[in-house]
C-alpha cells in the first residue's frame, strides 16, 4: 500500500505535458487580480502612514 501511495504522489509531482485550452478571460482575470492587489496594498499603506503621521504630529 505504501508503494502505491508513493507512486501516486510521484505521478502528481511530475505531471505530463498538458495540452489545455486557456480562454482569453483567464489572462484578464489574472491581470485584474494583480492590479486590485497593488491598489489595495497602496490604500492600506496610505492609511497606515497617515496614522503614524497623525501620531507624531500630536507630540510636537
C-alpha positions as CSV (number, residue, x, y, z in Angstrom):
1,X,0.0,0.0,0.0
2,X,2.9,2.4,0.8
3,X,4.4,1.7,-2.6
4,X,1.2,2.5,-4.4
5,X,0.8,5.8,-2.5
6,X,4.4,6.8,-3.1
7,X,4.0,6.1,-6.8
8,X,0.7,8.1,-6.9
9,X,2.5,11.1,-5.2
10,X,5.4,10.9,-7.6
11,X,2.9,10.9,-10.6
12,X,1.3,14.1,-9.1
13,X,4.7,15.8,-8.6
14,X,5.8,15.2,-12.2
15,X,2.8,15.6,-14.5
16,X,2.9,15.1,-18.2
17,X,2.6,18.0,-20.6
18,X,-1.0,19.2,-20.6
19,X,-2.4,20.4,-23.9
20,X,-5.1,22.5,-22.4
21,X,-7.1,25.5,-23.6
22,X,-6.8,28.8,-21.8
23,X,-9.5,31.2,-22.8
24,X,-8.7,35.0,-23.1
25,X,-10.8,35.8,-20.0
26,X,-8.3,33.9,-17.8
27,X,-5.5,36.3,-18.5
28,X,-7.7,39.3,-18.0
29,X,-8.9,37.8,-14.6
30,X,-5.2,37.4,-13.5
31,X,-4.4,40.9,-14.6
32,X,-7.4,42.3,-12.7
33,X,-6.3,40.3,-9.6
34,X,-2.8,41.7,-9.8
35,X,-4.0,45.3,-10.3
36,X,-6.5,45.2,-7.5
37,X,-3.9,43.7,-5.1
38,X,-1.5,46.5,-5.8
39,X,-4.2,49.2,-5.4
40,X,-5.4,47.5,-2.2
41,X,-1.8,47.5,-0.8
42,X,-1.4,51.2,-1.7
43,X,-4.6,52.1,0.2
44,X,-3.6,50.0,3.2
45,X,-0.2,51.6,3.5
46,X,-1.6,55.1,2.9
47,X,-3.9,54.6,5.9
48,X,-1.1,53.1,8.0
49,X,1.2,56.0,7.1
50,X,-1.5,58.6,7.9
51,X,-1.9,57.0,11.3
52,X,1.8,57.4,12.0
53,X,2.0,61.0,10.8
54,X,-1.0,62.0,12.9
55,X,0.5,60.3,16.0
56,X,3.8,62.1,15.6
57,X,2.2,65.5,14.8
58,X,0.3,65.5,18.1
59,X,3.6,65.2,20.0
60,X,5.0,68.4,18.5
